[in-house]
Amino acid sequence: MHRAILREYDYFFQFQNTPEDVTAVFTNRKLNLGFIGQPQLQIHKNREFLLSQIGIKLDQLVCPGQTHSDHVYVAGQKDKGRGRDSYEDAVDDTDALVTEKRGIALCVFVADCLPVFIMDKKKNIIALAHCGWKSTQKLLLEKTLLTMFDRFKTKPQDVVMFLGPAIRKCCFQVGEEFLGYFQEGILRKENKIFLDLIQANCLQAERAGLSKENIFDSGICTACENNKFFSFRKEGEAAGRQMARTEAIRSSRAV
């Protein structure tokens, strides 16, 4: 696994070493992009403003109705605009999106959970997974990759994967019950138990055939860097949400 190359802007970070025709960004805490703790009009304004900085429109978004599931949805042109303004209109009961269509901006919303950007660098098929501990336990990432392999004949050696900001093993203390939930990614320090979401998901990717050489990590802990990112562990129900967004485009990078 490599450290990802990032470029920081006022409201977001962009991965710089993605395939040529794919963009991938994640936001900071300057804007709350989620539905929690703000009126509908503010949600719309925040999202519209952020997307204007990236060069896309609200009606290009496809957003999942995240439930910490292992459900993967293949998005098409008919899905454009889903979840742009309301949770009720999002792709129901879904935590990972895959598309082969250009001009569709896949989104997930996070505040400690791990956003995983997945790209077939030869076919420009993209996916985005919302990997909190529950979805990680249910093997969401592995199922997302298998969807790409089965539906679009993606080859594991053609896949690159980027890991966004998330709570890391330094801060993600969990209870004894997690020893029964996970066989991988569990650490013990000073009689405390911690979960390593990064390791647990990378091992899923490797089992699916991805090479470590094709995995790139932002290295950002949302709890350690709560001054820059929302963290549910630090802020509880008051935490806003970052947006993670990826899109396959026809020309060179939009930003």
Phi, psi and chi 1 to 4 in degrees:
 res  aa     phi    psi   chi1   chi2   chi3   chi4
   1 MET       -  141.3 -177.2  167.1   61.1      -
   2 HIS  -112.8  157.8  -58.4  -74.7      -      -
   3 ARG   -77.0  130.0  179.4   59.6   63.7   90.4
   4 ALA   -69.6  151.6      -      -      -      -
   5 ILE   -93.0  121.8  -59.5  169.9      -      -
   6 LEU  -119.8  146.5  -64.3  170.3      -      -
   7 ARG  -117.4  128.4 -177.5  172.2  179.7 -178.3
   8 GLU   -98.2  130.5 -176.5  174.6    1.2      -
   9 TYR  -113.5 -176.0  -64.5   83.8      -      -
  10 ASP   -61.6  -41.8  -74.9  -17.6      -      -
  11 TYR  -117.4   -3.4  -65.5   93.5      -      -
  12 PHE  -158.0  167.0   63.4   92.6      -      -
  13 PHE  -115.1  145.9  -67.3   76.0      -      -
  14 GLN  -123.4  133.7 -178.0  176.0   13.8      -
  15 PHE   -68.9  132.0  -71.0  104.0      -      -
  16 GLN   -98.0  -16.9  -67.2  -63.1  -70.7      -
  17 ASN  -110.0   34.8   48.0  -26.2      -      -
  18 THR   -78.7  165.9   59.0      -      -      -
  19 PRO   -54.9  154.0  -28.0   36.5      -      -
  20 GLU   -55.0  -40.3 -177.1  178.8    2.1      -
  21 ASP  -101.2   23.1  -68.9  -19.4      -      -
  22 VAL  -128.1  134.2  178.9      -      -      -
  23 THR  -111.2  148.3   61.9      -      -      -
  24 ALA  -146.7  123.6      -      -      -      -
  25 VAL  -136.3  158.6  -54.7      -      -      -
  26 PHE  -139.6  146.9   55.9   85.4      -      -
  27 THR   -91.8  167.8   61.8      -      -      -
  28 ASN  -102.7 -167.9   56.5   31.9      -      -
  29 ARG   -89.0    8.1   66.7  173.0  -62.4  134.9
  30 LYS   -65.8  -27.3  -71.6 -176.1  178.5 -179.8
  31 LEU  -128.2  134.2  -71.1  174.1      -      -
  32 ASN   -85.1  113.6  179.6    3.1      -      -
  33 LEU   -98.1    2.5  -80.2  -55.3      -      -
  34 GLY   -91.9 -176.4      -      -      -      -
  35 PHE   -96.4   -1.7  -68.7  124.8      -      -
  36 ILE   -93.1  132.1  -62.8  169.9      -      -
  37 GLY    77.6   20.5      -      -      -      -
  38 GLN  -156.0  152.5   55.8 -175.1  -12.9      -
  39 PRO   -70.9  161.5   22.9  -31.4      -      -
  40 GLN   -55.3  -43.1 -172.7   74.2   24.5      -
  41 LEU   -62.6  -38.9  179.9   59.8      -      -
  42 GLN   -68.0  -38.1 -168.9   62.2   48.9      -
  43 ILE   -56.8  -49.7  -64.5  165.8      -      -
  44 HIS   -60.7  -45.9 -177.3   93.3      -      -
  45 LYS   -63.2  -44.5  -73.0  176.8   63.7  176.0
  46 ASN   -62.4  -45.5  -74.9   -2.0      -      -
  47 ARG   -68.0  -42.6  -67.8 -173.7  175.1 -171.7
  48 GLU   -62.8  -42.7 -170.7  170.0   55.8      -
  49 PHE   -64.2  -48.2  175.2   78.4      -      -
  50 LEU   -59.7  -46.0 -177.5  -81.1      -      -
  51 LEU   -66.7  -30.0  -64.8  176.3      -      -
  52 SER   -64.7  -30.1   72.5      -      -      -
  53 GLN   -71.3  -25.8  -55.7  -61.2  -61.6      -
  54 ILE   -93.8  -20.6  -56.1  172.0      -      -
  55 GLY    94.6   25.9      -      -      -      -
  56 ILE  -128.4  172.2   64.6  174.2      -      -
  57 LYS  -110.9  156.7  -61.7  178.0 -179.7  178.3
  58 LEU   -56.2  -38.0  -98.1  176.2      -      -
  59 ASP   -76.1    2.8   60.6    9.3      -      -
  60 GLN   -88.9  -13.7  -69.2  178.2 -106.7      -
  61 LEU   -68.9  143.3  -66.6 -173.6      -      -
  62 VAL  -128.3  118.4  179.5      -      -      -
  63 CYS  -119.7  138.0  -50.8      -      -      -
  64 PRO   -86.8  150.4   32.1  -32.9      -      -
  65 GLY   -85.0   83.6      -      -      -      -
  66 GLN   -64.7  128.6  -61.7  165.2 -167.8      -
  67 THR  -132.6   16.7   56.0      -      -      -
  68 HIS    58.3   43.7  -58.6  -76.1      -      -
  69 SER  -100.7 -174.5   70.5      -      -      -
  70 ASP  -113.8   27.0   61.2  -12.4      -      -
  71 HIS   -90.5  132.6  -58.5  154.5      -      -
  72 VAL  -117.0  134.7 -177.7      -      -      -
  73 TYR  -124.0  133.7 -177.7   81.1      -      -
  74 VAL   -92.6  114.3  177.3      -      -      -
  75 ALA   -91.3  140.8      -      -      -      -
  76 GLY  -125.9 -174.2      -      -      -      -
  77 GLN   -59.6  -31.2  -64.9  -69.1   -9.8      -
  78 LYS   -66.0  -17.6   69.7 -177.8 -172.5  -57.1
  79 ASP   -91.7   -5.7  -62.0  -58.6      -      -
  80 LYS   -59.4  131.5  -69.5  173.3   72.3  170.9
  81 GLY    95.5   -9.3      -      -      -      -
  82 ARG   -68.9  128.1  -65.1 -172.1   66.3  178.5
  83 GLY    79.3    6.5      -      -      -      -
  84 ARG   -68.4  -33.7   49.2  166.6  -85.8  179.6
  85 ASP  -120.0  -17.7  -69.6  -41.3      -      -
  86 SER  -151.7  148.0   70.6      -      -      -
  87 TYR   -64.3  -35.3 -178.6   83.0      -      -
  88 GLU   -63.7  -25.8  -69.9   72.5   23.0      -
  89 ASP   -94.5   -1.4 -170.5   41.9      -      -
  90 ALA   -72.5  170.6      -      -      -      -
  91 VAL   -68.0  114.5  179.7      -      -      -
  92 ASP   -63.6  136.2 -173.9   46.4      -      -
  93 ASP    50.7   54.9 -169.9   18.9      -      -
  94 THR  -138.5  142.2  -62.2      -      -      -
  95 ASP  -128.5    3.6  -78.1   85.7      -      -
  96 ALA  -146.9  141.7      -      -      -      -
  97 LEU  -124.4  143.7  -60.9  167.3      -      -
  98 VAL  -132.6  142.3 -178.7      -      -      -
  99 THR  -150.6  151.7 -168.9      -      -      -
 100 GLU  -107.6   -1.5   62.8  173.1  -21.3      -
 101 LYS   -88.5  139.2  -57.6  -60.9 -176.8 -177.2
 102 ARG   -77.2  151.5  -56.5  -65.5 -178.5  -91.4
 103 GLY    79.7    4.7      -      -      -      -
 104 ILE  -100.1  127.3  -70.5  179.1      -      -
 105 ALA  -102.2  105.9      -      -      -      -
 106 LEU   -77.5  137.5  -55.5 -179.4      -      -
 107 CYS  -134.6  146.8  -64.0      -      -      -
 108 VAL  -135.0  163.9  -61.8      -      -      -
 109 PHE  -126.4  131.4  -59.4   90.8      -      -
 110 VAL  -140.3  153.9  -68.9      -      -      -
 111 ALA  -153.6   56.9      -      -      -      -
 112 ASP   129.7  -34.8  -79.7  -17.3      -      -
 113 CYS   -63.7  156.1  -66.0      -      -      -
 114 LEU   -92.1  117.4  174.5   66.4      -      -
 115 PRO   -84.8  127.2   28.9  -28.5      -      -
 116 VAL  -116.5  119.2 -178.3      -      -      -
 117 PHE   -95.9  127.9  -56.2   77.2      -      -
 118 ILE  -126.5  134.1  -50.3  162.9      -      -
 119 MET  -140.8  129.6  -54.5  161.2 -168.7      -
 120 ASP   -86.8  106.3  180.0  -28.8      -      -
 121 LYS   -73.0  -12.0   57.8 -171.9  177.2 -177.4
 122 LYS   -95.8  -36.0  -71.2 -166.3  174.4  178.6
 123 LYS  -103.9   -5.5  -64.1 -176.9  177.8 -179.8
 124 ASN    58.2   31.9  -89.7   13.1      -      -
 125 ILE   -86.4  135.2  -64.8  158.5      -      -
 126 ILE  -126.4  157.0   58.0  171.9      -      -
 127 ALA  -146.4  158.2      -      -      -      -
 128 LEU  -144.4  126.1 -173.8   55.3      -      -
 129 ALA  -121.7  141.6      -      -      -      -
 130 HIS  -102.6   96.1  165.9 -114.9      -      -
 131 CYS  -105.8   79.3  -62.5      -      -      -
 132 GLY   -77.8 -177.3      -      -      -      -
 133 TRP   -66.4  -35.0   75.0  -99.4      -      -
 134 LYS   -66.7  -44.3  -68.7 -178.9  180.0  178.7
 135 SER   -68.9  -34.3  -67.4      -      -      -
 136 THR   -64.5  -43.2  -60.9      -      -      -
 137 GLN   -59.9  -34.2 -179.0 -163.4   19.1      -
 138 LYS   -86.9    5.0  -63.3  169.7 -174.6  174.2
 139 LEU    66.9   38.9  -53.9 -179.7      -      -
 140 LEU   -58.3  -44.7  174.1   65.7      -      -
 141 LEU   -62.5  -45.6  179.1   56.7      -      -
 142 GLU   -60.8  -40.0 -169.1  169.4  -18.0      -
 143 LYS   -69.3  -32.5  -67.8  171.4 -177.4  177.9
 144 THR   -65.3  -45.2  -55.9      -      -      -
 145 LEU   -62.8  -41.8  -71.0  165.4      -      -
 146 LEU   -64.4  -33.6  -68.7  175.9      -      -
 147 THR   -62.1  -43.1  -62.2      -      -      -
 148 MET   -64.1  -41.5  -64.2  174.2   71.6      -
 149 PHE   -65.7  -44.5  -59.7  160.8      -      -
 150 ASP   -77.5  -43.9  -66.6  -17.7      -      -
 151 ARG   -79.4  -39.6  179.7   72.5  174.9  -95.0
 152 PHE  -118.1    4.3  -60.4  108.5      -      -
 153 LYS    59.2   30.4  -53.0  -53.4  176.5 -173.1
 154 THR   -60.4  141.9  -73.8      -      -      -
 155 LYS  -101.8  136.9  -62.8  177.8 -179.5  178.5
 156 PRO   -53.0  -36.8  -25.8   34.4      -      -
 157 GLN   -70.1  -13.0   61.9  -93.5   29.8      -
 158 ASP   -95.5    0.8  -64.7  -25.5      -      -
 159 VAL   -95.9  134.5  173.7      -      -      -
 160 VAL  -117.3  147.3  -69.9      -      -      -
 161 MET  -133.6  137.2 -170.6  170.3   85.8      -
 162 PHE  -124.5  132.9  -64.7   81.2      -      -
 163 LEU  -106.4  123.4  -50.8  178.0      -      -
 164 GLY   -84.3 -168.4      -      -      -      -
 165 PRO   -70.2  142.9   25.5  -32.6      -      -
 166 ALA  -162.2  165.9      -      -      -      -
 167 ILE   -67.9  134.7 -169.1  167.5      -      -
 168 ARG  -107.2  175.4  -55.2  -85.5  164.8  153.1
 169 LYS   -61.1  -21.2   62.1 -176.6  179.0 -178.4
 170 CYS   -68.4  -25.4   51.3      -      -      -
 171 CYS  -123.3  -14.0  -63.2      -      -      -
 172 PHE   -90.6   72.1 -161.4    2.4      -      -
 173 GLN   -75.8  136.3 -175.7  179.1  -10.3      -
 174 VAL  -131.0  174.2  -63.9      -      -      -
 175 GLY   -89.8  173.0      -      -      -      -
 176 GLU   -57.7  -30.1  -70.0  -81.7  -14.2      -
 177 GLU   -61.0  -22.5   67.1  -85.1   13.8      -
 178 PHE   -68.9  -18.7  -83.9   69.6      -      -
 179 LEU   -64.5  -26.6  -61.6  176.2      -      -
 180 GLY   -88.0  -19.5      -      -      -      -
 181 TYR   -83.0  -35.0  -62.6  160.5      -      -
 182 PHE  -129.6  136.7  -70.4   90.1      -      -
 183 GLN   -97.8  -15.9  -65.3 -178.6  -27.6      -
 184 GLU  -126.7  147.5  -57.3  162.3  -24.2      -
 185 GLY    85.9    7.4      -      -      -      -
 186 ILE   -94.9  131.4  -68.2  -69.9      -      -
 187 LEU  -125.5  147.8  -56.3  171.3      -      -
 188 ARG  -117.0  129.2  -71.8 -176.3  179.1  -87.7
 189 LYS  -140.5  121.1  -65.7 -172.8  -65.6 -175.6
 190 GLU    51.7   48.6  -59.5  175.5   -8.0      -
 191 ASN    63.9   20.1  -63.3  -41.5      -      -
 192 LYS  -117.1  156.1  -62.8  176.1 -178.8  178.4
 193 ILE  -113.0  133.3  -58.9  168.6      -      -
 194 PHE  -128.4  148.5  -65.8   81.1      -      -
 195 LEU  -107.1  132.4  177.4   62.1      -      -
 196 ASP  -103.0   92.6 -172.6  -16.2      -      -
 197 LEU   -60.4  -34.1  -85.1  177.1      -      -
 198 ILE   -64.8  -51.1  -53.1  -55.1      -      -
 199 GLN   -62.3  -44.9 -178.0 -170.4   45.3      -
 200 ALA   -59.2  -41.0      -      -      -      -
 201 ASN   -77.7  -35.4  -79.2  -76.1      -      -
 202 CYS   -64.0  -37.4  -75.9      -      -      -
 203 LEU   -65.9  -35.2  -71.3  171.3      -      -
 204 GLN   -62.0  -44.4  -74.5 -175.0   38.3      -
 205 ALA   -63.2  -41.8      -      -      -      -
 206 GLU   -66.7  -37.4  -70.1  168.8   32.2      -
 207 ARG   -63.6  -30.9  -79.8 -162.0  -60.1  -90.7
 208 ALA   -80.2   -4.3      -      -      -      -
 209 GLY   110.7    0.3      -      -      -      -
 210 LEU   -74.8  146.4  -90.9   66.1      -      -
 211 SER   -86.5  143.8  166.4      -      -      -
 212 LYS   -56.9  -29.4  -67.9  179.6 -178.3  179.3
 213 GLU   -66.3  -17.7  -67.1  -61.8  -53.3      -
 214 ASN  -105.3   17.1  -72.0  -26.9      -      -
 215 ILE  -114.1  129.1  -59.8  174.2      -      -
 216 PHE  -126.8  129.6  -58.9   86.0      -      -
 217 ASP  -114.8  132.9 -176.5   16.7      -      -
 218 SER   -66.1  -27.6   67.6      -      -      -
 219 GLY    73.8   12.2      -      -      -      -
 220 ILE   -95.8  128.8  -64.1  169.7      -      -
 221 CYS  -100.4  119.4  176.6      -      -      -
 222 THR   -67.3  -29.4   46.4      -      -      -
 223 ALA   -75.3  -44.1      -      -      -      -
 224 CYS   -63.6  -36.8  -74.0      -      -      -
 225 GLU  -109.3   45.7  -61.2 -167.4   48.5      -
 226 ASN   -63.4  -18.3 -172.6 -145.2      -      -
 227 ASN   -70.6  -19.8   61.2  -39.7      -      -
 228 LYS  -110.5  -22.8  -70.9 -173.9  177.6 -179.6
 229 PHE  -135.8  147.9  -61.4   93.2      -      -
 230 PHE   -66.9  143.3  -64.2  114.2      -      -
 231 SER  -140.4  116.4  168.5      -      -      -
 232 PHE   -64.3  -36.1 -170.1   86.2      -      -
 233 ARG   -62.3  -36.9  177.5   60.5   63.5  100.3
 234 LYS   -84.6  -34.8  -68.8  -78.4 -170.6  176.0
 235 GLU  -112.3  -12.8  -57.9  168.9   71.1      -
 236 GLY    66.4 -146.6      -      -      -      -
 237 GLU   -63.4  -17.6  -63.7  -67.6  -18.5      -
 238 ALA   -78.1   -8.0      -      -      -      -
 239 ALA   -66.2  134.4      -      -      -      -
 240 GLY   -78.0 -166.0      -      -      -      -
 241 ARG  -133.4  135.5  -63.9  -65.6 -174.8  -89.7
 242 GLN   -78.0  154.2  -78.9   90.6 -133.3      -
 243 MET  -105.4  133.0  174.4 -169.1  -74.2      -
 244 ALA  -108.9  131.2      -      -      -      -
 245 ARG  -139.4  135.8 -168.9  -81.4  -55.2  175.3
 246 THR  -136.9  150.4 -173.8      -      -      -
 247 GLU  -151.9  139.6  178.1 -169.1    8.0      -
 248 ALA   -94.1  128.2      -      -      -      -
 249 ILE  -119.7  168.7   55.2  178.7      -      -
 250 ARG   -84.8  -27.6  -65.7 -173.0 -177.1  -81.6
 251 SER  -116.0 -155.8   57.1      -      -      -
 252 SER   -74.9  176.2   59.6      -      -      -
 253 ARG   -51.1  141.5  -72.2 -174.2  178.2   85.7
 254 ALA   -75.8  -23.7      -      -      -      -
 255 VAL  -117.9      -  177.8      -      -      -
